[in-house]
Amino acid sequence: MIRDAAGLGKAPEQLDADRYDKCFAHCDVLVVGGGPTGLAAAHAAALSGARVTLVDDQPELGGLLLSCRAEIDGKPALQWVHKIEDELRQMPDVKILSRSTAFGYQDHNLVTVTQRLTDHLPVSQRKGTQELMWKIRAKRVILATGAHERPIVFGNNDLPGVMLASAVSTYLHRYAVLPGRDAVVFTNNDDGYQCALDLKAAGAQVTVIDPRGRIEGHAARARTPLWREGDQRSGHHGGAR
């Protein structure tokens, strides 16, 4: 009844042939999130001599930097990511768990983590343990999981082709895929304008809708390259969601 109410269908009648296991670990600092903040925190803690465990749910470190064009110290951000990752992997007291999701934060800094070991492999190569559940006891826990983009709610916003600006950025910068050639960007903050600029640079025709009455900062600077020649519209012009 519970599965039916949740839309999960019938429970399987056969045993799961895959293997699952668990292990226990201790560390001085546990960092959840492998984006720029998490990497910087893990690196600083490791340099101080602490035993560090870094957990990230993606197959590669970098977080948001994987989906945007950014610079750190005047260089492409991913160069900084690779440098920090290489240094962390060479430190004997640092453990990096990629493809791992921290899903529980219990008393006394006990964090439970699921590490997916074989899901990314072809079926014929999936041998041994499929998932490993870590029970990690840490002296200090740093949550560097970033922010979740909140959608602007409107009718039929679940139709194909409607997506968050962060998803558009991931398609463009991480997978080199243009998700559409005629885009409407609906935003109520400046981040949407960067998405619109990225779409335009990739060859899309972009229309921006911004309900704010006053537009300043990055959004105001982005209006000129977005404004199409001969466009006499007044009022709202802008970014994407």
Secondary structure by P-SEA (a helix, b strand, c coil): ccccccccccccccccccccccccccccbbbccccaaaaaaaaaaaaaccbbbbbbccccccccccccccccccccaaaaaaaaaaaaaacccbbbbcccccccccccbbbbbbbbccccccccccccccbbbbbccccbbbbcccbbbbccccccccccccccaaaaaaaccccccccccbbbbbbccaaaaaaaaaaaaaccbbbbbbccccccccccccccccccccccccccccccc
